[in-house]
């Protein structure tokens, strides 16, 4: 049974000019212990997708449709109290801004204790010390305030908070974007280590394809709110099927050749008035006439590999 | 931590030294001689007898104004340290400290209470106005509160006086206690004092409530956008815990600074309210002293004001590390 099953997830932001559909009919399944990397450019809806898994979208954003099933329970349909109980216990968040994610006026220990208290879980110094040790921190960090910790240490505290109640799913929203390359790698290794111990599934949001290649089992590529391709990491890199995925990978600078930087010409479409057909059609080198009028359905190409494209 | 405390105390001492020096020099740099002015006024009123020059000399000697400047400065510093603020020129020879001390409890009692009430009410109201899940009534309430805060407190005082003191006379409109009554430490006196404090207090509370509420609302809105609020939600904390320990607690920090400054300004804070309601506080006495050109009383009250602000800031600086751990570490 899947650890997480997302069906037709759709999120809209109400704006003066109408509803902007930031996440459009996104579906995927995650097995226990599986790591999914969500990639895409800014505004593609990857962070919105990740946050809506915990229903953390704030107004004017709204989850308009879809199911988010964890062990048969639908987060999308849960009432306030059920939702509160599922957060952190079933599905936990490792936030984006490590710098600012901890309450500056409480010690780390207090921020663990209120988590335990909110879920009637067993807390205590020994439990906190064990959690801190498991993410490679000194147990003495418990008595520190966030401003006394480095960025990497704060992110480790956030990881320890995320695994404290042994959730089935961990959502990590660009957890390393504020850190330098060396610390990034250490933090990700820590995340992988604790995730393996727990057997939890992970959704990792990021735009660093290199980091994703090392971390994820499967990669989901998002474009204009849609999940355009989802597949095993090797297949995605070796044989990308969606033209957008291919161009994204081709745009990565290599070490060997010092050549011209290859970008993707054009800009993503407006989410307020998306093109009637495939959202990538206006920039797609392989677009056919029907791409401009008909939204491609999701097609399964092989085990765990699917794409939303007419020509792939 | 000890270094922090000592640095703060040293800073307060420095502020007081500068305030004393400025306070010493300004009256002496002003044109005119207070002794001659008072004597001239007295003789114009027909109260003059004997040799004017002799009287002036004696009075100057009594006030220490015949000494060289450096000696005046040193004895001024020494006297101030002993809380000896000199004597009033207008109601000679009443000591200034006596006049100030007589007014202080009234001002601190009235304005301290009114400021704390409006701080607490305004802050809670502002915080709830910004909280998305607060009752809708509060958002409606915001409008009259903000409108009230745009009206100067002395105008509000006059309106309240006209409504509750004259049109519908339920409350006394002047004084700190009933005229001709001797105050005793009993319930009846306390009630009389409280009744007299209602109108001036109410005008201050109503006029400043909105300021606190608007400032707090802005602060809470800012804090709500912080990542730690989202993480608190993701942790499944209760709405109440997020509001109190994550939202309010962080939004309150600048609010406390404003409160300390406001409490420091209390002493001179609402001169006009005290004048309108003939309330026997410091502000009223300052108003009278300025009218009488009573230099030493004005000087004494200004010094008290500086001391109050420096003292309030010192207390805030010493308490701040308890509410914001980042401060003692030298991060702010």
Contacts between the chains, C-beta under 8 A, distances in Angstrom:
chain1	res1	chain2	res2	distance
A	51	B	230	7.9
A	54	B	233	8.0
A	54	B	234	5.5
A	56	B	230	5.9
A	56	B	233	6.0
A	56	B	234	6.1
A	59	B	132	7.3
A	84	B	236	4.7
A	84	B	237	7.8
A	84	B	238	6.9
A	85	B	236	6.3
A	86	B	236	7.3
A	87	B	233	7.2
A	87	B	234	5.7
A	87	B	235	6.7
A	87	B	236	3.7
A	88	B	234	6.5
A	88	B	235	4.8
A	88	B	236	4.4
A	89	B	236	6.6
A	92	B	234	6.9
A	93	B	230	7.8
A	93	B	231	6.6
A	93	B	234	3.7
A	95	B	227	5.5
A	95	B	230	6.5
A	95	B	231	5.0
A	95	B	234	7.3
A	96	B	227	7.0
A	97	B	227	4.1
A	99	B	227	7.9
A	100	B	226	5.9
A	100	B	227	4.3
A	100	B	228	6.3
A	101	B	227	4.4
A	101	B	228	5.6
A	101	B	230	7.8
A	101	B	231	4.8
A	102	B	228	5.8
A	102	B	231	7.3
A	103	B	228	4.7
A	103	B	232	7.1
A	103	B	245	7.1
A	103	B	246	5.4
A	103	B	249	7.7
A	103	B	250	7.1
A	104	B	228	7.4
A	104	B	250	6.8
A	104	B	324	7.5
A	104	B	325	7.5
A	104	B	326	6.1
A	105	B	249	5.5
A	105	B	250	6.1
A	105	B	253	7.9
A	105	B	323	7.2
A	105	B	324	6.1
A	105	B	325	6.4
A	106	B	245	6.9
A	114	B	235	7.4
A	114	B	237	5.9
A	114	B	241	6.1
A	114	B	245	6.9
A	115	B	235	4.8
A	115	B	236	7.6
A	115	B	237	7.3
A	118	B	235	6.6
A	118	B	236	5.3
A	118	B	237	4.8
A	118	B	238	6.1
A	118	B	241	6.9
A	119	B	236	6.2
A	145	B	325	4.4
A	145	B	326	7.1
A	145	B	329	8.0
A	147	B	325	7.3
A	147	B	326	4.8
A	147	B	329	6.6
A	147	B	331	5.6
A	148	B	329	7.0
A	158	B	231	7.1
A	161	B	231	7.6
A	161	B	235	6.8
